[in-house]
Each structure stands twice: as C-alpha cells, then as structure tokens.
Amino acid sequence: MDQNNFSTFENQSQKLPNATVVLVMGIVSILSCCCYGIISVLLGVVGLYLAKKDTQLYNENPNWYSNYNNIKTGKILCIIGIVLGAIYLIFMLFIIAAVGMDALQDPALMEQRMRELMGQ
C-alpha cells in the first residue's frame, strides 16, 4: 500500500517556481525597449538570472517539473529584450551626443541641429 502511494507521488510533476515570471519579464522587456532602453535591459537581466536558477533546478531533477518550455521561451524573450534595449540605449546616447541635451527640450533648436547634421 505504501509503495503504491509513493509511486503516485513520484509521477506528479510540479511547475518551476519562476517560469511564469521569466516569461512575463521577457515579454515586458521587449515591450519596454523604447523607454530609453534601461528598463528593458534591467528586466531582461533579472529574467535571465531567474531563468538560470530555474534551469539549474530543472537539471537536478528533470522528471519533477513540467513547464521547462516556459523557461526556454522566457529566456529567448529576455535576450531579445536586452538586445533591443541595448540598441535603443546606444541610439539615444548617439542622439544626445550629436544634438546635445539642451536640444532635446527645445524643438526649434533640435530642428536646427538636425539640419546642421544633415548638411542642409
């Protein structure tokens, strides 16, 4: 009788604790890449850290967990979010270096400096 109960417990699989969080962080990381890139990079890095913890947990006992695909998908989304956020951050730093911080707050000055950059 006890042996039967133990085998029933063994066949039940649990969900990884951070799988849904990693997936959501990856999605939000991609969606927030236009917020100067900083939020996207931060969310992506935290998502990758949580994914690494859950991957180690899964590798210890792969038969115990059922939603490892969410971790893989979330990891891919976090990497995409980090790349997009980094590209946007570099772009914003280039714009600030090219036109200056003061031009970002004054549309007329921004237009004038953009014309100077374009050679018009």
N, CA, C and O of each residue as an XYZ file, in Angstrom:
480
protein
N       0.823     -1.193      0.000
C       0.000      0.000      0.000
C       0.864      1.252      0.000
O       0.613      2.185     -0.762
N       1.892      1.272      0.864
C       2.765      2.441      0.917
C       3.548      2.616     -0.379
O       3.797      3.742     -0.811
N       3.933      1.509     -0.994
C       4.675      1.576     -2.251
C       3.817      2.202     -3.346
O       4.336      2.968     -4.159
N       2.549      1.907     -3.391
C       1.637      2.465     -4.384
C       1.486      3.971     -4.195
O       1.482      4.706     -5.182
N       1.363      4.445     -2.976
C       1.241      5.875     -2.709
C       2.510      6.622     -3.101
O       2.440      7.746     -3.597
N       3.660      6.010     -2.883
C       4.923      6.644     -3.222
C       5.064      6.789     -4.731
O       5.528      7.827     -5.201
N       4.678      5.779     -5.500
C       4.791      5.864     -6.956
C       3.811      6.892     -7.510
O       4.108      7.523     -8.524
N       2.665      7.080     -6.886
C       1.725      8.110     -7.315
C       2.320      9.494     -7.088
O       2.165     10.386     -7.921
N       2.997      9.669     -5.967
C       3.634     10.955     -5.677
C       4.772     11.225     -6.649
O       4.993     12.371     -7.039
N       5.498     10.180     -7.047
C       6.618     10.330     -7.960
C       6.154     10.764     -9.342
O       6.867     11.511    -10.012
N       5.005     10.330     -9.782
C       4.523     10.634    -11.117
C       3.951     12.042    -11.234
O       3.785     12.545    -12.345
N       3.652     12.678    -10.124
C       3.117     14.031    -10.188
C       4.260     15.003    -10.463
O       5.305     14.939     -9.815
N       4.061     15.887    -11.409
C       5.105     16.862    -11.720
C       4.691     18.232    -11.193
O       3.515     18.592    -11.174
N       5.703     18.976    -10.769
C       5.472     20.323    -10.260
C       5.831     21.324    -11.344
O       6.446     20.987    -12.356
N       5.435     22.545    -11.106
C       5.827     23.617    -12.010
C       7.047     24.310    -11.436
O       7.188     24.432    -10.219
N       7.927     24.763    -12.316
C       9.095     25.514    -11.873
C       8.635     26.816    -11.239
O       7.706     27.440    -11.752
N       9.244     27.247    -10.150
C       8.716     28.383     -9.390
C       8.730     29.721    -10.133
O       7.851     30.552     -9.901
N       9.693     29.951    -11.013
C       9.801     31.259    -11.663
C       9.505     31.226    -13.158
O       9.804     32.194    -13.858
N       8.932     30.151    -13.660
C       8.733     30.013    -15.102
C       7.806     31.091    -15.657
O       8.107     31.692    -16.689
N       6.707     31.337    -15.001
C       5.774     32.364    -15.467
C       6.365     33.753    -15.323
O       6.155     34.610    -16.182
N       7.104     33.987    -14.244
C       7.727     35.292    -14.018
C       8.756     35.577    -15.108
O       8.826     36.699    -15.609
N       9.549     34.584    -15.477
C      10.547     34.760    -16.534
C       9.871     35.072    -17.859
O      10.326     35.939    -18.605
N       8.799     34.376    -18.148
C       8.061     34.616    -19.387
C       7.492     36.029    -19.425
O       7.607     36.715    -20.441
N       6.886     36.466    -18.339
C       6.315     37.819    -18.281
C       7.416     38.867    -18.364
O       7.248     39.879    -19.045
N       8.543     38.645    -17.682
C       9.649     39.604    -17.742
C      10.213     39.709    -19.156
O      10.586     40.798    -19.591
N      10.278     38.611    -19.864
C      10.739     38.653    -21.249
C       9.810     39.449    -22.134
O      10.264     40.232    -22.970
N       8.512     39.259    -21.963
C       7.525     39.993    -22.764
C       7.577     41.483    -22.434
O       7.595     42.316    -23.341
N       7.600     41.825    -21.158
C       7.640     43.235    -20.754
C       8.966     43.865    -21.160
O       9.013     45.052    -21.481
N      10.031     43.095    -21.149
C      11.334     43.597    -21.585
C      11.286     44.028    -23.051
O      11.837     45.067    -23.413
N      10.637     43.240    -23.884
C      10.513     43.607    -25.305
C       9.603     44.824    -25.460
O       9.903     45.731    -26.236
N       8.503     44.842    -24.730
C       7.560     45.954    -24.858
C       8.132     47.271    -24.337
O       7.744     48.342    -24.804
N       9.045     47.201    -23.381
C       9.580     48.430    -22.791
C      10.924     48.843    -23.378
O      11.634     49.651    -22.778
N      11.279     48.312    -24.522
C      12.585     48.641    -25.093
C      12.664     50.103    -25.541
O      13.765     50.634    -25.688
N      11.550     50.749    -25.755
C      11.565     52.152    -26.184
C      11.580     53.133    -25.013
O      11.514     54.343    -25.231
N      11.663     52.650    -23.801
C      11.757     53.524    -22.623
C      13.231     53.781    -22.326
O      13.728     53.441    -21.252
N      13.914     54.377    -23.277
C      15.345     54.688    -23.198
C      16.207     53.448    -23.047
O      17.409     53.582    -22.818
N      15.662     52.264    -23.163
C      16.416     51.026    -23.146
C      16.804     50.527    -21.771
O      17.147     49.354    -21.623
N      16.761     51.373    -20.770
C      17.243     50.993    -19.440
C      16.314     49.961    -18.797
O      16.780     48.952    -18.267
N      15.017     50.208    -18.842
C      14.049     49.302    -18.224
C      14.103     47.935    -18.904
O      14.039     46.900    -18.241
N      14.218     47.942    -20.206
C      14.269     46.695    -20.961
C      15.486     45.856    -20.587
O      15.375     44.645    -20.391
N      16.636     46.496    -20.490
C      17.856     45.779    -20.138
C      17.756     45.233    -18.714
O      18.131     44.087    -18.465
N      17.258     46.035    -17.787
C      17.135     45.581    -16.400
C      16.195     44.385    -16.277
O      16.527     43.394    -15.627
N      15.023     44.480    -16.903
C      14.071     43.371    -16.841
C      14.637     42.115    -17.498
O      14.439     41.006    -17.002
N      15.336     42.292    -18.608
C      15.927     41.149    -19.294
C      16.996     40.460    -18.462
O      17.056     39.231    -18.416
N      17.844     41.251    -17.801
C      18.908     40.669    -16.977
C      18.311     39.930    -15.775
O      18.744     38.824    -15.453
N      17.330     40.528    -15.119
C      16.687     39.861    -13.981
C      15.983     38.584    -14.451
O      16.034     37.558    -13.773
N      15.335     38.649    -15.598
C      14.674     37.463    -16.152
C      15.662     36.347    -16.465
O      15.378     35.176    -16.215
N      16.830     36.706    -17.016
C      17.848     35.697    -17.295
C      18.398     35.078    -16.010
O      18.682     33.881    -15.964
N      18.545     35.892    -14.976
C      19.027     35.377    -13.694
C      18.033     34.367    -13.112
O      18.423     33.294    -12.652
N      16.749     34.722    -13.140
C      15.728     33.798    -12.634
C      15.647     32.535    -13.491
O      15.424     31.440    -12.975
N      15.829     32.695    -14.798
C      15.807     31.533    -15.693
C      16.982     30.609    -15.400
O      16.842     29.387    -15.446
N      18.133     31.188    -15.100
C      19.303     30.374    -14.774
C      19.062     29.568    -13.498
O      19.416     28.391    -13.426
N      18.456     30.206    -12.491
C      18.150     29.490    -11.247
C      17.194     28.326    -11.515
O      17.408     27.220    -11.020
N      16.156     28.571    -12.288
C      15.184     27.505    -12.566
C      15.771     26.423    -13.470
O      15.402     25.255    -13.349
N      16.671     26.792    -14.368
C      17.318     25.795    -15.222
C      18.175     24.861    -14.384
O      18.189     23.652    -14.616
N      18.893     25.417    -13.407
C      19.681     24.572    -12.509
C      18.777     23.640    -11.709
O      19.096     22.468    -11.508
N      17.653     24.173    -11.259
C      16.691     23.370    -10.510
C      16.131     22.248    -11.384
O      15.972     21.117    -10.925
N      15.837     22.560    -12.625
C      15.306     21.562    -13.558
C      16.352     20.495    -13.874
O      16.032     19.308    -13.946
N      17.608     20.922    -14.062
C      18.662     19.960    -14.406
C      18.960     18.976    -13.274
O      19.441     17.871    -13.527
N      18.682     19.362    -12.040
C      18.875     18.446    -10.922
C      17.877     17.281    -10.973
O      18.244     16.131    -10.732
N      16.623     17.588    -11.288
C      15.561     16.567    -11.347
C      14.610     16.887    -12.491
O      13.547     17.460    -12.253
N      14.957     16.538    -13.717
C      14.099     16.903    -14.857
C      12.718     16.252    -14.855
O      11.788     16.773    -15.472
N      12.577     15.136    -14.180
C      11.278     14.449    -14.170
C      10.285     15.089    -13.218
O       9.093     14.789    -13.285
N      10.736     15.949    -12.347
C       9.852     16.553    -11.353
C       9.091     17.762    -11.884
O       8.074     18.151    -11.310
N       9.566     18.356    -12.965
C       8.998     19.635    -13.414
C       8.412     19.508    -14.812
O       8.917     18.767    -15.656
N       7.334     20.251    -15.034
C       6.597     20.091    -16.286
C       6.659     21.294    -17.212
O       6.362     21.147    -18.398
N       7.028     22.473    -16.736
C       6.915     23.664    -17.585
C       8.269     24.268    -17.938
O       8.455     25.482    -17.854
N       9.204     23.425    -18.328
C      10.531     23.904    -18.716
C      10.482     24.684    -20.027
O      11.344     25.529    -20.270
N       9.495     24.417    -20.871
C       9.373     25.167    -22.134
C       9.123     26.650    -21.881
O       9.573     27.490    -22.660
N       8.413     26.988    -20.805
C       8.221     28.404    -20.466
C       9.540     29.073    -20.126
O       9.746     30.241    -20.454
N      10.434     28.346    -19.473
C      11.754     28.895    -19.147
C      12.541     29.152    -20.428
O      13.163     30.204    -20.576
N      12.514     28.202    -21.344
C      13.258     28.384    -22.600
C      12.702     29.558    -23.405
O      13.463     30.362    -23.943
N      11.393     29.653    -23.484
C      10.768     30.762    -24.215
C      11.053     32.089    -23.531
O      11.376     33.072    -24.199
N      10.938     32.131    -22.217
C      11.217     33.355    -21.470
C      12.661     33.792    -21.610
O      12.949     34.985    -21.698
N      13.569     32.827    -21.632
C      14.992     33.150    -21.802
C      15.236     33.797    -23.167
O      15.977     34.775    -23.268
N      14.624     33.260    -24.199
C      14.766     33.828    -25.545
C      14.185     35.239    -25.588
O      14.792     36.144    -26.161
N      13.019     35.426    -24.987
C      12.399     36.753    -24.960
C      13.248     37.758    -24.178
O      13.346     38.922    -24.568
N      13.855     37.318    -23.088
C      14.727     38.205    -22.304
C      15.949     38.621    -23.112
O      16.363     39.780    -23.064
N      16.526     37.686    -23.848
C      17.685     38.013    -24.675
C      17.295     39.003    -25.760
O      18.035     39.951    -26.023
N      16.154     38.802    -26.392
C      15.674     39.742    -27.415
C      15.439     41.115    -26.791
O      15.812     42.130    -27.378
N      14.827     41.158    -25.611
C      14.591     42.427    -24.926
C      15.878     43.144    -24.568
O      15.960     44.366    -24.689
N      16.891     42.397    -24.126
C      18.182     43.006    -23.794
C      18.826     43.596    -25.046
O      19.345     44.712    -25.011
N      18.794     42.861    -26.139
C      19.408     43.341    -27.384
C      18.682     44.589    -27.890
O      19.324     45.578    -28.243
N      17.352     44.547    -27.928
C      16.596     45.717    -28.386
C      16.811     46.917    -27.463
O      16.974     48.041    -27.937
N      16.811     46.685    -26.164
C      17.042     47.766    -25.209
C      18.428     48.358    -25.350
O      18.595     49.575    -25.264
N      19.439     47.504    -25.569
C      20.808     47.992    -25.742
C      20.947     48.802    -27.029
O      21.625     49.829    -27.052
N      20.304     48.339    -28.093
C      20.353     49.095    -29.357
C      19.699     50.459    -29.184
O      20.239     51.470    -29.633
N      18.545     50.491    -28.538
C      17.858     51.769    -28.331
C      18.650     52.679    -27.399
O      18.683     53.893    -27.604
N      19.284     52.114    -26.385
C      20.104     52.902    -25.462
C      21.298     53.513    -26.188
O      21.616     54.684    -25.979
N      21.953     52.740    -27.031
C      23.071     53.261    -27.825
C      22.588     54.347    -28.779
O      23.260     55.363    -28.959
N      21.428     54.136    -29.388
C      20.859     55.146    -30.288
C      20.579     56.447    -29.538
O      20.888     57.530    -30.034
N      19.998     56.341    -28.350
C      19.697     57.552    -27.571
C      20.976     58.262    -27.131
O      21.027     59.492    -27.126
N      21.998     57.509    -26.767
C      23.271     58.131    -26.407
C      23.896     58.839    -27.608
O      24.490     59.907    -27.460
N      23.764     58.250    -28.792
C      24.255     58.898    -30.004
C      23.499     60.190    -30.285
O      24.109     61.203    -30.626
N      22.188     60.165    -30.147
C      21.375     61.371    -30.385
C      21.737     62.463    -29.383
O      21.868     63.630    -29.754
N      21.897     62.092    -28.124
C      22.254     63.085    -27.109
C      23.639     63.650    -27.402
O      23.859     64.850    -27.238
N      24.571     62.811    -27.831
C      25.914     63.296    -28.152
C      25.913     64.157    -29.406
O      26.694     65.104    -29.503
N      25.051     63.845    -30.366
C      25.051     64.569    -31.640
C      24.354     65.926    -31.535
O      24.855     66.918    -32.064
N      23.217     65.979    -30.866
C      22.453     67.237    -30.850
C      22.553     67.954    -29.514
O      22.249     69.144    -29.442
N      22.962     67.286    -28.476
C      23.078     67.914    -27.162
C      21.816     67.749    -26.346
O      20.717     67.583    -26.875
N      22.006     67.798    -25.054
C      20.879     67.607    -24.133
C      19.905     68.773    -24.189
O      18.698     68.579    -24.039
N      20.409     69.969    -24.402
C      19.533     71.144    -24.440
C      18.596     71.118    -25.645
O      17.480     71.633    -25.571
N      19.040     70.521    -26.753
C      18.206     70.458    -27.954
C      17.052     69.477    -27.787
O      16.043     69.591    -28.483
N      17.183     68.524    -26.884
C      16.103     67.564    -26.676
C      14.879     68.215    -26.053
O      13.768     67.698    -26.179
N      15.071     69.337    -25.387
C      13.964     70.018    -24.723
C      13.408     71.183    -25.530
O      12.364     71.736    -25.184
N      14.094     71.557    -26.597
C      13.656     72.693    -27.426
C      13.502     72.210    -28.868
O      14.505     71.949    -29.532
N      12.266     72.084    -29.371
C      12.058     71.548    -30.726
C      12.705     72.391    -31.826
O      13.203     71.839    -32.807
N      12.705     73.710    -31.679
C      13.312     74.563    -32.708
C      14.822     74.337    -32.767
O      15.399     74.244    -33.850
N      15.445     74.251    -31.615
C      16.885     74.006    -31.571
C      17.209     72.609    -32.088
O      18.233     72.413    -32.742
N      16.359     71.652    -31.803
C      16.537     70.290    -32.309
C      16.482     70.279    -33.828
O      17.310     69.641    -34.478
N      15.522     70.972    -34.389
C      15.396     71.038    -35.841
C      16.626     71.684    -36.463
O      17.132     71.217    -37.483
N      17.103     72.762    -35.843
C      18.276     73.460    -36.355
C      19.509     72.545    -36.323
O      20.259     72.489    -37.298
N      19.717     71.849    -35.241
C      20.886     70.972    -35.132
C      20.772     69.755    -36.037
O      21.783     69.272    -36.547
N      19.580     69.257    -36.243
C      19.409     68.141    -37.178
C      19.712     68.578    -38.608
O      20.293     67.817    -39.382
N      19.319     69.804    -38.957
C      19.639     70.320    -40.297
C      21.152     70.479    -40.455
O      21.703     70.201    -41.520
N      21.819     70.929    -39.388
C      23.280     71.054    -39.441
C      23.946     69.695    -39.623
O      24.918     69.567    -40.368
N      23.430     68.703    -38.951
C      23.987     67.358    -39.096
C      23.766     66.785    -40.478
O      24.619     66.067    -40.999
N      22.624     67.096    -41.078
C      22.306     66.569    -42.403
C      22.935     67.388    -43.518
O      22.895     66.984    -44.680
N      23.514     68.530    -43.181
C      24.180     69.356    -44.182
C      23.231     70.214    -44.997
O      23.533     70.532    -46.147
N      22.102     70.593    -44.442
C      21.137     71.421    -45.171
C      21.187     72.845    -44.709
O      20.442     73.685    -45.215
